[in-house]
Amino acid sequence: MTSFAYTTPFASNPISTKPELAQYLIGLLDPLAPHTSPGGARIHLGFTGTHYDEAAAQLEGFSRPIWGLASLLAGGASYPGAERWVRGFASGTNPDHEEFWGNMRNKDQRMVECSAIGFALSVAREQLWDPLPAEGKRHLEEWLGGMNDKEMPNTNWLWFRVFANLGLSKVGSPRFDAKRMKADLDHLDTFYIGEGWSRDGPEGVVQLDYYSSSFAIQYAQLVYSKLAQNEDPERCEEFRNRARKFALDFVHYFDEEGRAIPFGRSLTYRAAMSSFWGALAFADVELPAPLSWGVVKGLLLRNFRYWAGQPGAYNTDGTFTIGYCYPNHNMTENYNSPGSPYWFCKSFIPLALPESHPFWASSEEPYPAALKNTVKPLYKPLHIATNLGGHTYILSSGQQCSYPVKQSAAKYGKFAYSSAFGYSVPVGSLTLEELGADSALALSADEGETWKVRRETKEARIEDGKWLHSMWYPWKDVSVETWLVPPTPDAPLWHLRIHRIKSGRNLLSAEGGWAIFGQGPDDRALEPSTGEAFGTLESGSEARATSKAGVSGIAELRQRPTRKGKAMRTDANTNLMVPRAVMPTLMDEHTAEGGDIWLVTAVFGLPSVNGANGAAPGWEAEWKKRPAIPQEIAALMA
């Protein structure tokens, strides 16, 4: 395969030192200059729309890079382009200026962008606040303070007002509202559910995605614990204690190559998924074993290096695309503007630290040996994490978005999510290929005209630390009981999905394994093959696909001759990681009169390692193994 088109302007940067990380950030900030308005207050990066207004979208483009810029300046560096943001503060908050951002209203997107501005005033006052003229300062504090009497969503958004007030307090503004900030913090504490985890909302919300960690809550708690230590020491220590507990779970969402497991919404923020590790350093948290500063440094910097090497993450001018590993609007939300991906810049927070800090002074260390080849139940998010056999993924049951989000069934309802294979989203509603039902059981009650996959999961729990058990009710007369069983040392590359379907109607079923890169060395679609050669295999109740990305396979274990294996070519741009994918799938038909329907699905996955051209030789011996059905579940089938 030719490689001329698979480069980025950042891939040659080793990103192993503070100056190299700063160089990466500057390489992201510089391309914004031609897209910046004359007054500096708006950055316009594209013409796609959002549910909020264009002025707020251009404010987003202005605000989000400030996470990185402020950290860079706070760490003692200078950046000539900082003057663009200083001018922008003056222009964007001036009601008489043509680039005025507009005053905040209830539940306004502008509130989100206040968090980066508040952070900047807190850590880089001398560079970003002090140069403002008196009128500019007055306008900025009036604008920021304007959110204190507005209604906000009962979610992580409350942290954005905390940060606005924190910034106002750091510059001595009379618009700082200490009572409001304390009330917001007290309410945010009600989201805490123990073991370091906070849900993204009040009681009843079962949503613990990256907003519970790097995108918002954990990150915000850690930054607050550093900046408000003198004024709120007890709460700050509690936040650090939560982070210590959380870190021991969160580390399981990262693989040895630095990739985070794609799960949930807002994944166009990319490296922001790892920002928790930088915030740990910023807050000077005492780390729990087996974590060390060398380990934390490696977790963050490897993630940066991964994204620096993803050509599809960047436009030709060095600005970010909307998508994940390539431009992809199918997986985005209605709040993703062209400036949204710059939430990425939260991860640059270690630039605020001196080189003498142990994060920078320590040698980078690999993923902890004690955490390799493990299976760990994560009770709060209802995940079972594993990296047994070298494949890092989670089994998942029970989470769902508490409000309508595009593709929410794909983002929260799948059975498994992989750091190497990602997940897929629908691109249409006509064919199964458009559905992108990897790691899902799709059911149709109208002979394939429409399909349903799990979105709202009921009665989910981890049973005795062994497996996930849950219910799904796609129709009033159909129930699907599912057990998700993690891999074992005897068959480390397989996990089990066991389903008991009770149905009052005839059904078609299609269950997908991992979606995998679907082209061969000649840049053409995979062809049928045997053995370990790249290609696809369909054999009875089995299907498999092999490519440079590794191996993906699926097999029925209960000898259902009607269940047929198919190496399905999913529609283009369904998968987050690759635009052309093949998904091993099991197809079947079921009648309403058949009693309980048992589907016993074994799913195989072996990613290639560190960019190798395919899985390591000898993997077919692992494929020939089959996982054992747990006795407790087998007894139910008897």
N, C-alpha and C positions, 0 to 999 in steps of 0.2 A: 504494500500500500504506500502510495506517495505521501510525503509529510510536509510539502511546501506550504500548505494552507493551515497546518496545525501548530502554529506558533503564537506566542504572545510577546508583547514588549517587556514583560516582567519575568519571563521564565528563566532568564540567565542570572537573575538575582538570587543568591543563595539564602537570603533572609535568615541569617543566623546571628546577627548582631543588631544592636540598637541603630547604628547608622544605616544598615541595610534595610531595616524595617522602615526607617524614616524615608529612605529613598523610594521604597515601594509606595508609601503614602503620597509623597510629592508627585510621583508618577501618575497618581489618580487625581490629585488636585489640579495639576497644571492643565490638563485637557478641558477643565471646566471654564477656563478664562474666555474662550471664544463664544461660549454659550451664556455668558453673564450679561445682564442688562447694563446700560450705561450708568445707572445709579448704584449698581452692585446688589440690589435687593432681590433680584429674581434670576434663577438659572433655568433656562428652557432647553430641555434635552430631547424632546420628541413631541409627537402630535397625538398620541393615544390618550384616551380619556379615563376619568375616574368618576366615582359617585359624587365626589366633592368638586368644588369649582376650580377653574384654571389658576386663579391667583394663589390658592392654597397649594396647588401642585407645584407652581414655580417657587413658592416659599419652601416647599419640601426639598426641592433641588438645591436651594440655598442653605438650608439648615442642616441637613443630615451630614454633609462633609465636615461640619464643625466638630463633630465627635472626634475626628482624627486631628483636625487642625488645632483644636484647643489642647489636646494631649501633647502634640508636637511642641507647641509653644510653652506649655507648662513644664516640659522637660528640659528647657533651656535652649532649644533651637530657635532659629528665626526662619521666617518664610516670607519673601517679598510680596507674594500674592495675598497675604493676610489683609492688606489694605482694602482689597475688594470686599471683604466681609465687614470691615469697619464702616466703609461707605454704605454698605447694604443695611446695616443696623440703623443708620441715620435715615436713609431713604425709605426703607420698608415700614418704619414706625411713624413716619411723618404723615398725618392725615392730608396735608396739602400737596404731597409729592405724588407724581403720577405712578410711582411704583409702590405706593402704600399697600400693605398686605390686607388691609381691612380689619376692623375690630372683630374680636371673637364673639361668637354667638354660642348658644347652648350646643353641646356635643359637636364642637367644631374641629375639623381636622387641624386647624392652626394650633390647637392645644397640644397635639402630639409633637409638633415642631418646637414647642417651648422648652422641651426637656434638654435638647442639645444646647440651646441658648443659655439656659440656667446653668448647665454644666460649664459652659465656656466662661461665664461671668465668675464662677466659683474658682476655677483653676487658672484662668489666663486673663485676669482682670487688667493687668498692666498693659497687655498687648491689644486687647479687644474692647475694653471699656474706657480706660483712661484716655485714649486718643480721641474719643468722641467729644464734640463741643457740648456745652451745657445744654443746649436745646436738644441735641441728639440723645443725651442721657435721659433727659426728662421724657422725651417721646418713648424711648425704649422701656423705661420703667412703667410708664403709664400703660403701654401696650401689654407688657407681660402681666402687670397687676390686674388687667382687665378680665382675666379668667377666674379671679377669686370669687366672683358672685355668679358664676355660670354653672349650669347643670352639666355633669360629666357622666359618661357611662360608668356603670358599677363594675369596673374591670381594672386591669393594670394601668389604664389611662390615668388613674388618680396619682400615679407616680409622676406623671408629667407636670402636674400642678405643684407637687412637692418640689421638683427640681426648679421650677420657675421661682418659687418662693425662696428656695435655698440660694439661688443666684442673686435675687434681690437683697437677701440678707447680707450676702458677702460684699456687696457694693454699698451697703448702708442706705438702701432706698427706703423712703417712708411708705412705699407701696408693699413692702414685705408684710405679710399677714401671718403672724405666728400662730394665732388661734386656728386659722384655716389649715395651716400645714400640720399642726398636731392632730386635728380632727381627721384629716386625710390619712395620716400615718396610723392612727388608731383604727380606722376602718380597714385599711389595707392589712393590718395584723389579723383581722378576722378571716382572711383568706388562708391563713396558715393551717395546715392539717397534720403537721408533725413530720419527724424524720428529715427535716430540712425543706420539705415540699410545701408550696403554696399553689392552690388552684387559681385559675384566672377568672375569679368572680366569687359570688356569695355561695352560701350553702345550696346544694343541689347541682352545682356546676361540676361536671366531670371532664375537665379540660386541663391537662397538665402537659403542655407542649413546650416549645422553646420560649414561649412567653413566661413560663414559670421559671425559666433559667436565664439564658443569655440575652434574649431579646428585650426583657423587661425586668421581671420581679427580682430574681437573684442579683442581677447586675446592678439594679438600682439600690438594693439593700446594701450591697458592698460599697458602692461609691458613696452612699450616704454615710455609712459607718466610718469612712475616712474623713469626710468633710464636716460632719456634725458631731465628731467625737467630744469636743469640749462642751457643747450645748446639750447633748442628749446621750450621755455615755452608757446608760443602762440599755437603751434600745440598740445602740450601736454594737454593744457586746453580744446581745441576743442575735442580731443579724449575722455577726461573724460565726457564732455557734451554729446557726442554721446552715451557713455555707460549708462549714466543716463536715456536717452530716451529709448534706446534699452532694458534695464533691465525690463521696464514695459511691454514690449511685450514678452520678452524671458521667463519670469516667467510662462507664460501660457503653455509652452512646458514641464512642470514638474508636476507630480501628488503629492498627499499628502504622498505617500510612498517613494518618492525620485526618481522614474523612470522618465527618459526623453522619449519623444515621438520618436520612431525610424522613421527617415525620411531621404531620400537621401543616399549618398554614404559614404563609409569609416566607417561604424558602428562597425567594429571590433576594433575601438579605444575605445569603451565602455565608461568608466568614463570620458574620455576627453570631452564628450558631456556636462559635467557640469563644465568644467574648467573656464568658464567665471566668475562664482561666486567667485572662489579663486582669479582670476586676479583683480576683483573689490576690494577685500581686499588689495591685494599687491599694488594697485595704490592709496589706501586711498581715494577712491571716496566718495563724500558726497551723501548718498543714498536718493532716492526719496521715499516718502510714497506711499504705505504701507510697503515698504521694510525697514528693520532694520538690524543691524549686526547679531542679533539672527536669523532672518529669512534667511539671506544669508548663515549663518553658517549651518542652518538646511537643506537648499536646497543642499548644497555641501556634507555634511557628510551623509545625508540619501542616496544620490546617491552612495557614497563610500560603505556604508553598504549593499546596494542592490547588488553591484558587488562582495563584499567580500563573500556573501552568495550564489553565483551562481556556483555550482560545475562544470558545463560544460565550464566555462571560463578558467579553469586551467587544465594543464596536471598533471599527478601524481607527478611530481617533483616540482610543484609549478610555472612552467613557463606558459605563456599564450597560449591558443589555438587560432587558426584562426577561427573566427566565431562571434557569438553574445552570446546568452545564452547557446550555446553548439557548438562544432566544426562543422563548416558548410562552405564548400568551394563554395557552390552554390550562396551564397549571397556576396561573396568577389569580389574584383576588381583585374585586372591583375597587380596591383602594390602592392598587399598585400603579403609581405614576412613573414616568421615566426617571424621576429623582429618587424613587423609593429604595432602589438597591443600595443607596449610599448609607443605609443603616449599618452596612458592612463596616463602616468606619468606627463603630463602637469598639471593635477588637483592637484598635491601635492604642488603647489606653496605657499599655506598658511604656509607651514613649514619654509619658509624664514622669516616669521614675528615673532616678539617677543611675548611671552605669554601675555604681557601687551597690545598688539594691541586689539582694540575692537572686532575684529573677534573672538579671543580666549577668551577674558575677558567676553564677553556676554554669557548669557545662551542661549542654542539652543531653537529656537521657531518653532512651527509648521507652515504649509502652511498658509498664511494670510487668516483670516476669510473673509475679504472683497473681496477676489478673488475666493472664493468657490461658486459653483452653478452659474457660469457666462457663458455668451456667448460673445466673443469679436472678431470683425472683425480685421484682421491684414492686412492692405492694401498693404504694401510693398511686403511681401512674397506671397500675394494672398492666405491667409489662413483664416479660421474662427475657432478660438479655443473655446473649450467648456469643462467644467467639470460638467455640469448640471447632477444631479442625481448620482454623484460620479464616472463618467466615463470620463477620460481625453483623449481627442483626437482632431485632427484637420480635418476639411474639406479642400480639396486642389484642385485647378485648376489653371493651367497656368505655373507652373515651369517645366523646362526640362533641362537636361544637355546639355551644349553647344558643347560637343564633345562626341565621342562614349565611353560609359561606360557600362560595363556588367550589364545586367538587369535594364537598365535605366528606362524602362516603369514601372517596379515595384517600383523603388526607388523614382520616381518623378511623375508618371502619375496616381496613384490610386486616388480614390475619398476621401479616409479617411485614417488616420494613428493613431493608438492607443498606449498609453503608456503601456496598459495591454496586448493587443492582437498582437501588432507589425504589421508586414506585411509579405507577402509571396512572393517568387520568383520562377520562372520556374526551373524545374529540367530536363525537356525534352521537346520534341516538337511533341509528338505523340497523347497524350490523354489530355482531359480537366483536369483530376486529376493531371497531370504533370505541368499544367500551373500555378497553384497557384493563381488563379484570385480572391482573396479576395478583397473586396472594389473596384471592377472593373466590367465593362461590357465587356464581351468577345463576339466577333462576328465571325461567320464562314460563308464563301460563298461557301464552297465546301463540305457541308454535314458533317462537323466535322473533316475533314482531317487536317485542320490547323485553328488556331484561331488568331484573332487580339485583342489587348487591347490598350487602349489609351496611347500613348507616347508623341506625339506632340499636344499640346493643343493650340487652336487658340481663339482669341477674348475674353480672360478671363477677368472678372472684378467682383468686389463685387458691387451689385446693392443696393443703398440706405441703406447699412449696414445690409441688410436682408438675402441675399443669394449669392452664387457664380453662375455665369452664363458663359457658355463657349461653344465652338464648337470643334468638332473632325471630321476629314475627313479620315476614314480608307481606302476608295477606292474613285476613281474619281466620281463615281455615288452614293456614300453613304455619308450622313452627319448625325451627331449625335449632337443634341443640348441638353445640360444638365444644369439643375438647382440643386444645392446642398443646401438643406434647413436645418439649424441647429435645434436642439431640442428646445422645448418650455416647460414652466412650466406645461402645461396641459398633456404633454406626454414626460417627461424628458429623457427617455431612448431610444427614437426613433429619428433618423434623416431621412430625405426624399431625395431621388434621383429621379428626374423626367426627363425623356428622350423623346425627339421627334426625331424619326428616319425617314429620307427620303431615300428611297433605290430604285435603279434601278435593283436590283438583289434579288433573294431569299436568306434569311439569317436564321441561327440559332443564338440564343442568350443564354448566361448564365451569370447571374449576381450574384456575391458572396457577402455575408455579412462578418462578422468578422470570421476569422479562430480561432478555440479555441482548447485547449487541448482535445484530442480525446480518452482518456482512462477512465475507471471506477475505483472504489476502488480496484478491483481485478487485476489491471494492464493489463486488456484486453480491446479490442475495445468496444466502447459504443454500446449498444443494443437499439432497440426501446423502448420507455417508454412514460408514460403519467404524467400529473401533474408536480410537481416540482422534481421528481426523476431524478437522473443522467441518461442520455441517449439521444436518438434522436427522433424527431417527424417530420413526413411528412404528411401534411394534405392539399390537394387541392393546393392552391396557397400560401402555407406557409411551412416553414421548420425551425427547431430549434435544437440546441444542448446544453446540460447541463452537466457540469462536475465540477471538483474541481476548475477550473479556473473561473467559473461563467456561464453566459448564453449568447448565441448568437442566433439571429433569424432574419428572413427575411420574408416579406409578400408583395404581390401585392395588391394595394388598388383600382384598377380600374376594378375589376371583369372581368379579362381576363381568361376565363376557360381553355384556351390553355397553360397558364403559370403555370407550375407545380413546387412545392417545392421539393427539394432533400437535404438531409443531406449528403453531399459528403465527403468521406474520401480522402483527398488530399494525393498525394504521399509523402513518408517519406522525411523529411528534406527540405520541401518547406518553412515552417514558421520560422521566426527568433527566436521566443520565445520557441517553443516546436517542437520536431522532429516528433510527430504524432498528426495530427490535423484533425478536422472535420469542414467543411465550409458549412453552410446553403446557398443554391443556388436556384435561380429561372431559369427554363429552358423554352424556347419557340421557335416557328417557325414562320417565317414571309415571306409573298410573296411580290413580287415586285409590284403587281397590287393593293395592299391594301391601297394606299394613306399613309398619315402620320400615323406612328406607335407611340403610346404613351405608355410608360412604367412608372408606378408610383410605386416606390419601397420604402417600409419602412424598415429600418434596426434597429434592437434592439441589445443593448449590455449592459450587467451588469457584471463587473468583481467581483471576490471575493476580499475581503479586508484583507490586512495584513496576507496573508497566510491562511486565513480561508478555510475550506473544502467546497467550493461552495459559491454561492450567498446567501445573507441573506434571510431567509424564508419570504414568502409573495410576492415574485417578480412576481408571475403569474398575480396578479392584475394589475401590470404595463404592462405586456405583452398584456393583453386584451384591453388596451387602444390603440387608433390608432391616429397618428398625422393627423392634418387637412391640406389639400392642400391649399396653399395661394390663395386668391381670384384672384389675378392678373394672376397667372399661370393657375388656373382653367378656367378662361375666355378664354384662348387661346385654350383650349381643347374642348370648347363647339361647 
